[in-house]
Amino acid sequence: MEEKEQLLHQFHDWVNFVHMLNERDAGLWNYPIAEGKWTVRDVVSHIMHWDKYFLNEAIMKIAEEGRVATQHQDFDEFNEQARQIGWQVNINALAEQSIQAREQIIQQISSMSQEQYEGVYMDDDGNDFGLAQYLQDFIWHDQHHMKQIMDLLKLNFHNSKGD
């Protein structure tokens, strides 16, 4: 399996993870991942918000225009906005939106030429942006948050929706 397919396969793990979460007790989504930390709902919304940002400002721009329009974000502000968005929809809608955003990114990158995929694009702040590095960074980010949630599940939740 070549690098692009391997990275996209790993990037898809988030989709499977959100499907699994959506099969769990709804109470899990409102439970903090650790004392004083975000809830599972907050984490899912956080990842979804970043996915939508990169889908619109980088992935679609590369596919359509051969450029990116990303720029440095105030992470605290961006993440707080993401957290608030997660509380404006029900859990099923949040899960579906998160899955949809991630699948759109995967579909767009899958359909890119090797030249587009391997290209190095300058963002609006003058920094290089490459798709392989983006995927690697967010796979790490996903795994970090998935581990936090799995640790919570091991400690506190053992039943699925039907149990």
C-alpha positions in Angstrom: 0.0 0.0 0.0 1.5 3.3 -1.0 1.8 6.2 1.5 -1.3 8.1 0.4 -3.6 5.1 0.8 -1.9 4.1 4.0 -2.4 7.6 5.5 -5.9 7.8 4.3 -6.7 4.4 5.8 -5.3 5.6 9.2 -7.2 9.0 8.8 -10.4 6.9 8.3 -10.0 5.4 11.8 -11.7 8.5 13.2 -14.9 7.6 11.2 -14.9 4.1 12.7 -14.3 5.5 16.1 -17.2 8.0 15.9 -19.5 5.2 14.7 -18.4 3.2 17.8 -19.1 6.1 20.1 -22.5 6.6 18.6 -23.4 3.0 19.5 -22.5 3.7 23.2 -24.7 5.0 25.9 -25.7 8.7 25.2 -24.4 9.6 28.7 -20.9 9.0 27.5 -21.0 12.0 25.2 -21.6 14.4 28.1 -19.0 12.9 30.3 -15.6 14.7 30.7 -12.6 12.8 29.4 -10.9 13.6 32.7 -11.6 15.8 35.6 -11.7 19.4 34.5 -11.4 18.4 30.8 -13.7 18.5 27.8 -16.6 16.1 27.4 -16.6 13.5 24.7 -19.1 15.7 22.8 -16.6 18.6 23.0 -13.8 16.4 21.6 -15.8 15.1 18.7 -17.0 18.6 17.9 -13.4 19.9 18.1 -12.2 17.4 15.6 -15.2 18.0 13.3 -14.6 21.8 13.4 -10.9 21.4 12.4 -11.9 18.9 9.7 -14.4 21.4 8.2 -11.8 24.2 8.4 -9.2 22.2 6.5 -11.8 20.8 4.1 -12.9 24.3 3.1 -9.6 26.2 3.4 -7.1 23.7 2.2 -8.4 20.4 0.7 -11.1 21.9 -1.6 -8.8 24.8 -2.5 -6.1 22.4 -3.6 -8.5 20.3 -5.6 -10.1 23.2 -7.3 -7.5 26.0 -7.4 -4.2 24.5 -6.6 -3.7 26.6 -3.5 -4.6 26.8 0.2 -6.2 29.6 2.2 -5.3 28.5 5.7 -3.9 30.9 8.2 -2.9 30.8 11.8 -5.9 30.4 14.2 -6.2 31.5 17.8 -6.4 27.9 19.0 -8.2 28.7 22.2 -10.9 30.8 20.4 -11.2 28.3 17.6 -11.5 25.3 20.0 -14.1 27.2 22.2 -16.1 27.9 19.1 -15.9 24.2 18.1 -17.0 23.2 21.6 -20.1 25.5 21.5 -21.1 24.1 18.1 -21.2 20.6 19.5 -23.8 21.7 22.0 -26.1 23.2 19.4 -27.0 19.8 17.8 -28.0 16.4 19.1 -25.5 13.6 19.5 -26.6 11.7 16.4 -26.3 14.9 14.3 -22.9 15.7 15.7 -21.7 12.2 14.9 -23.1 12.3 11.4 -21.6 15.7 10.7 -18.2 14.6 12.0 -18.2 11.5 9.9 -19.4 13.4 6.8 -16.6 16.0 7.1 -13.9 13.4 7.5 -15.3 11.3 4.6 -15.3 14.4 2.4 -11.7 15.0 3.1 -10.8 11.4 2.4 -12.8 11.4 -0.9 -11.2 14.7 -2.0 -7.7 13.6 -1.3 -8.3 10.1 -2.8 -9.4 11.7 -6.0 -6.4 14.0 -6.3 -3.6 13.4 -8.7 -0.2 12.3 -7.3 1.1 15.8 -8.3 -1.6 17.5 -6.3 -1.1 15.2 -3.4 2.7 15.7 -3.3 2.5 19.4 -3.9 3.7 21.9 -1.4 1.4 24.9 -1.1 2.0 28.2 0.6 -0.7 29.2 3.1 -1.9 32.7 3.8 0.8 33.1 6.5 3.6 32.1 4.1 4.0 28.7 5.6 4.3 25.5 3.6 1.4 23.1 3.6 1.6 19.5 2.3 -1.1 16.9 2.4 1.1 14.1 3.7 2.2 16.2 6.7 -1.4 17.4 7.3 -2.6 13.8 7.4 0.3 12.7 9.7 -0.4 15.6 12.1 -4.1 14.9 12.3 -3.7 11.2 12.6 -1.5 11.8 15.6 -4.1 14.3 16.9 -7.0 11.8 16.4 -5.0 9.1 18.1 -4.3 11.4 21.1 -8.0 12.1 21.6 -9.1 8.5 20.8 -6.8 7.3 23.5 -8.3 9.8 26.0 -11.8 8.6 25.2 -10.8 4.9 25.3 -9.2 5.4 28.7 -12.5 7.0 29.9 -14.5 4.1 28.5 -12.3 1.5 30.3 -12.8 3.3 33.6 -16.4 4.3 33.4 -18.5 2.8 30.6 -19.0 -0.8 29.8 -22.5 -0.9 28.2 -23.6 -0.1 24.7 -26.9 1.5 23.9 -28.8 -1.7 24.0 -27.4 -3.0 27.3 
